[in-house]
Amino acid sequence: MRVLVACEYSGRVRDAFLRAGHDAMSCDLLPTDVPGPHYQGDIRNLSFGYGEWDLMIAHPPCTHLAVSGARWFKDKLDEQTEALEFVRWLMTGWLSARIPKIAIENPISIISTRIRKPDQIIQPWQYGHGETKATCLWLKNLPKLTPTNIVEGREARVHKMPPSPDRWKERSRTYQGIADAMAAQWG
């Protein structure tokens, strides 16, 4: 299976699919954190030279979408409109029209009210991590993820992270247990 992991610099989801024996590539404006197949640039500029894809898992930036930042929404209407247009493109644009299976991942956000409700909401503690971080999945031709390792402990570690220059990067990393479940269940 050929898998495109959009808006992912960490390589976690890409590498989970690679370990499961799939042909996977990540794509992000940032360079990848770990060596592996990666297109650095805007996914909207990804050429057909990379071939056809069977599955796309997209993690659009949540900075202007997540309800955790709702207090700033009034000051960033243009950015929010642009972010929503990007999500719509990921769901229905020329690239996604050619990909039979798609998952869009984002925290609780305005995607739910401005585009459509998510098909599923998952938590890290359902996949081996004793933490909370509600994560929405919008699915096209994919089954809902089944929990793989429900654990005790419900700490909001991501929410409690202190300010730092890399806080946004740490908050955006996919939990390894979720990445492994995606590869095992959608691969």
N, C-alpha and C positions, 0 to 999 in steps of 0.2 A: 504494500500500500504506500502511496506517495502522500506525505503529510506536510502541510505548510502551517507553521506556527507563527502567526502574525503578531507584531508588537510584543516580541519577547527578546530581551537582551540576555536573560539569565541562562537560557539553554536548558532549563529543567524539563519542560514539556518535550522539547525536541529530543533531548537525550533519553527520556523515558521511552519514546517511540523507537529511537535507534536501538536501545537495549532490547526491545521487543522484536527486533528484526525488520523494522520498516525503514523506508527511505524517507527521512525527515529533514526539513530545513527550517531554521528560524529566520525571521525578518524583523528588523527594527531600525530606527534612526540611529541608535547607539550601536557601538561594536558589541559583540557577544562577550559575556564574562568568561566563558570557557571555550576553548577551541572546538570547532565543529562546523558543519555546514550552516552558513549564515549569509544572508543578503543584507548588507548595511545600506539602508536607504528607505525611502517612502514606498510602502507596498503598492501604492497606486502607480508607481513607475516600474514595477516588476514586469519584465518583458516575458513574452511567450517562450523565449529561449530556454526557460527553466522547465518547460513541458507542462503536462496536465497534472492536476492534483485530484486525489480521491477524497481528501479530508482537509479542512482548514479549521484550526482552533485559533481564535483571535482574542487578544487581550487589549482592547482599545484603551488609551490613557483615560484614567478616571478623574483627573484633576478638575475638570469643569463639569463632571457628570454626577459624581458621588454625592449622596445627600448629606454625608458627613461635612461637606463644605457648603451647605445650604445658606449659611449666614452671609456668604460672599456672592451668591447668585445674582443679586441685583446689580453688582458692579462688573459682571463679566458676561453680559448677554450675548455679545458678539462671539466670544470664545465658546460659549455654551452652544450656540447655534452651529458653529463650525464643528464642534465635537459630535453633536447629534447627526450632522450630515455625514461625517466620517463613519459613524456606526451604521447609518442607513446604507452607505456604500458597501461596507463590509457584509451587510445582510443581503443586499440585492444588486450590487454593482456588477460591472462586466466580468470581474474575476470570480465573484461568488456565483454568478449565473452558470459558470463552467464547472463548479465544484459541487458534487452531489451531496456531500455531508459537511455540515458547518456547525460549530459551537462558538458562540460569542460569550465571553466571560467578563464580568464586571461586578463590583460591589453593589449594594443597594443604591440605585441611582434613578435619575430622571428618565432613563431609557424606558423604565416600566410605565411611566405616565405619558411620555411623549411619542413613543414608538409602539411598544407592546409589553405586556406582562412577561416575565421570564417563564420558561417551562419548568424550571427547577431552582431551588435555593439550597445550597449545600454549606456545610460547616467543616473546618479542619478536623474537629474532634471525631468526625465520622470516618476519617481516613488516617488515623494514627497519631494525630497531633492534639495535645490537650489544650487547645486554644479555641477562641471564638473569632470568627470573621465571616459574616454572612456573605456568600458569593452566589451571584445569580448566573444562570446559564440559559441562553436563548439557543434552542436547538433546531436544526434542519436535518431530517432523516437520521437522527441519532436517538438511541434510547436514553432515558434518564440514568445518571450514574447511580450505582448501588453502593452503599457504604461498605467499606472493606475492613475496617478496624476501629470500631467505636471504643473510645477511651474515656476514662474519667478525667476530671479537671477541665475547667472551662474558663481559662484566663484570657482576658482581652489584651494580650501582649502587643499586638500591632497598634491598637488604640492608645496604649500607654507609652509608646516609644517617645523618648525625649527629642526635642528639636535637634536637628543636625543637618549638614549639607546633603547627606545621603539617605535621609529618612524616607523620602519618597520612593527611592529604589528598594529599600528594605521592605517597605509596605506593599510594594507591587509584586514581589516574588511569589510565584505559585508554590504552594506547599508540596513537598516531594510526594507525600501520600496521595494527593489529588492528581498530580502529574502521572504517577504510576497507575492509578485507577483509570485515568483517561486512556492510557496506552493499552492496558489490559482489556478494558471493556469496549473501547471504540476501535481498537486496532484489529 
